[in-house]
Amino acid sequence: MQSITENIPGYAYGKATVAPSNVSLAELESLKTSAGFTEQDWQFLRLAGEVLADQTEKIVNQWRSGIIASIPHLARHSRTPEGDPIPEYLAKSNLRFQQWILDTCTRPYDQDWLNYQQEIAIRHTAVKKNQTDDVNSTSQVPLSDIIAFVAVMNETIKPYFAAKGHSAADVERMHLAWCKSMQLQMALWVPAYMDANRNSNHA
């Protein structure tokens, strides 16, 4: 699988420390059907992975520095409760953000991928946020903000699919496959958030 660098702090894909997903592989297949995710989408996601491989840093910088940094209620989630920047936290999470782009496009959507979807979601909730990098920031990122921001990511990533000279038709197919994957991933994050919030309330 493609990797942006050999060592990504806090990146635990496929490791035993990642808990098994509460969503089964059969349920994942049903979600893929619901999202209209086809074999052609697989093919164009793989192509997207090749196209985006050397652009992930630019993409994440645009999302984080160019957009999120100018939206206070989003920017605060990578800052201290007083609103001060935490550069090391941002740098580490940016690397994971970049790798997530490649994982979206190049990883098989198997048990390890399913498990890590749950792990990423929980790391945005009160159960695990801040633990990976041992920082003091907001207690969680509201799922509603994440789902809403997906629209921005979907819109702003599209020009990157066109950066290597592919036809307009192929760019559209890569973008459609990406958007379907985003929808699928958010569908997996919702139950993970619900379970995490339930566990947090009972703690």
C-alpha positions in Angstrom: 0.0 0.0 0.0 1.1 3.6 -0.6 2.4 5.6 2.3 3.4 9.2 2.5 6.3 8.5 4.7 7.8 5.6 6.7 6.9 6.9 10.1 3.5 8.5 10.8 3.1 9.3 14.5 -0.1 7.7 15.9 -0.9 5.9 12.7 -2.1 2.4 13.7 -3.7 0.9 10.6 -3.9 -2.9 10.8 -2.4 -3.1 14.3 -3.7 -5.2 17.1 -4.3 -2.1 19.2 -7.2 -1.2 16.9 -10.4 -2.7 18.2 -12.6 -4.7 15.9 -15.4 -2.7 14.3 -18.9 -3.1 15.6 -20.0 -3.1 11.9 -19.7 -6.4 10.2 -18.3 -7.0 6.7 -21.7 -8.1 5.6 -23.1 -4.7 6.8 -20.3 -2.9 5.0 -21.3 -4.7 1.8 -24.9 -3.6 2.3 -23.7 0.0 2.8 -21.7 -0.1 -0.4 -24.8 -1.3 -2.2 -26.8 1.6 -0.6 -24.2 4.1 -1.8 -24.1 2.6 -5.3 -20.4 1.8 -4.8 -19.4 -0.4 -7.8 -16.4 -2.2 -9.3 -15.9 0.8 -11.6 -15.7 3.0 -8.5 -12.9 0.8 -7.2 -11.0 1.2 -10.4 -11.3 4.9 -10.4 -10.4 5.2 -6.7 -7.2 3.3 -7.5 -6.5 5.7 -10.4 -7.3 8.6 -8.0 -4.7 7.2 -5.6 -2.0 7.4 -8.3 -3.1 10.9 -9.2 -3.2 12.2 -5.6 -0.1 10.4 -4.3 2.3 13.3 -4.6 -0.4 16.0 -3.9 -1.6 14.9 -0.4 0.4 17.6 1.4 -1.0 20.4 -0.8 -4.5 19.1 -0.3 -4.3 18.9 3.5 -2.6 22.3 3.6 -5.5 23.8 1.7 -8.1 22.1 3.9 -6.3 22.9 7.2 -4.4 26.2 6.6 -6.5 27.6 3.7 -10.0 26.8 5.0 -10.3 25.4 8.5 -7.9 27.9 10.0 -10.2 30.7 9.0 -13.3 29.1 10.6 -13.0 29.5 14.4 -15.5 26.8 15.4 -13.5 24.3 13.3 -10.0 25.6 13.9 -10.4 25.3 17.7 -10.2 21.5 17.6 -6.5 21.6 16.9 -5.8 24.3 19.5 -5.7 24.7 23.2 -8.9 25.5 25.1 -7.5 29.1 25.2 -7.2 29.2 21.4 -3.4 28.9 21.2 -1.9 26.9 18.3 -0.4 23.5 19.0 2.0 23.2 16.0 3.3 19.7 16.9 -0.3 18.4 17.2 -1.2 19.9 13.8 1.9 18.5 12.1 1.3 15.0 13.4 -2.4 15.0 12.6 -1.7 16.5 9.2 0.5 13.4 8.3 -2.4 11.1 9.3 -4.8 13.3 7.3 -2.6 12.9 4.2 -2.3 9.1 4.7 -6.1 8.9 5.1 -6.4 10.3 1.6 -4.3 7.5 0.2 -6.0 4.9 2.4 -9.3 6.0 1.0 -8.1 5.4 -2.6 -5.7 2.5 -2.2 -6.7 0.2 0.7 -9.0 -2.7 0.2 -12.2 -2.1 2.1 -11.7 -5.2 4.2 -11.7 -5.9 8.0 -8.6 -3.8 8.7 -10.1 -0.8 6.8 -13.4 -1.2 8.6 -11.7 -1.4 12.0 -9.7 1.7 11.3 -12.8 3.7 10.2 -14.1 3.1 13.7 -10.8 4.0 15.2 -10.6 7.3 13.3 -14.1 8.2 14.3 -13.6 7.4 18.0 -10.4 9.6 17.9 -12.7 12.5 17.2 -15.0 11.8 20.1 -14.6 12.4 23.9 -13.5 8.8 24.3 -10.2 9.2 22.5 -9.6 12.7 21.2 -6.3 14.2 22.3 -5.0 10.8 23.5 -3.0 9.8 20.4 -0.8 12.9 20.6 -1.2 13.6 24.4 -2.4 17.2 23.9 -4.9 19.5 25.6 -7.5 20.6 23.1 -11.3 20.4 22.7 -12.8 17.2 24.1 -14.4 16.2 20.8 -15.3 17.3 17.2 -19.0 17.4 16.7 -20.0 14.8 14.1 -22.3 17.4 12.5 -19.3 19.6 11.7 -17.4 16.7 10.1 -20.3 15.7 7.9 -20.9 19.3 6.8 -17.2 19.8 6.0 -17.2 16.7 3.8 -19.0 18.9 1.2 -16.0 21.3 1.3 -13.5 18.5 0.9 -15.4 17.0 -2.0 -15.6 20.3 -3.8 -12.0 21.4 -3.2 -10.3 18.1 -4.0 -11.8 17.8 -7.5 -9.1 20.1 -9.2 -6.4 17.7 -7.9 -7.9 14.9 -9.9 -7.4 16.9 -13.1 -3.8 17.9 -12.3 -2.2 15.0 -14.2 -3.9 15.6 -17.6 -6.6 13.0 -17.4 -9.7 13.4 -19.5 -12.7 15.3 -18.1 -14.7 12.1 -18.1 -12.0 10.3 -16.0 -11.8 13.2 -13.6 -15.6 13.1 -13.1 -15.4 9.3 -12.5 -12.6 9.7 -10.0 -14.5 12.5 -8.2 -17.7 10.4 -8.1 -15.9 7.4 -6.7 -14.3 9.7 -4.0 -17.6 11.2 -3.1 -19.2 7.8 -2.7 -16.4 6.7 -0.4 -16.9 9.8 1.7 -20.6 9.0 2.0 -19.7 5.4 2.9 -17.2 6.5 5.5 -19.6 8.9 7.2 -22.2 6.2 7.3 -19.6 4.2 9.3 -18.7 7.0 11.6 -22.3 7.7 12.7 -22.6 4.4 14.7 -19.0 4.7 16.0 -19.9 8.2 17.3 -23.2 6.9 18.9 -21.4 4.0 20.6 -18.6 6.3 21.8 -21.0 8.9 23.2 -23.0 6.2 24.9 -19.9 4.7 26.5 -18.7 8.2 27.5 -22.1 9.0 29.2 -21.9 5.7 31.1 -18.3 6.2 32.3 
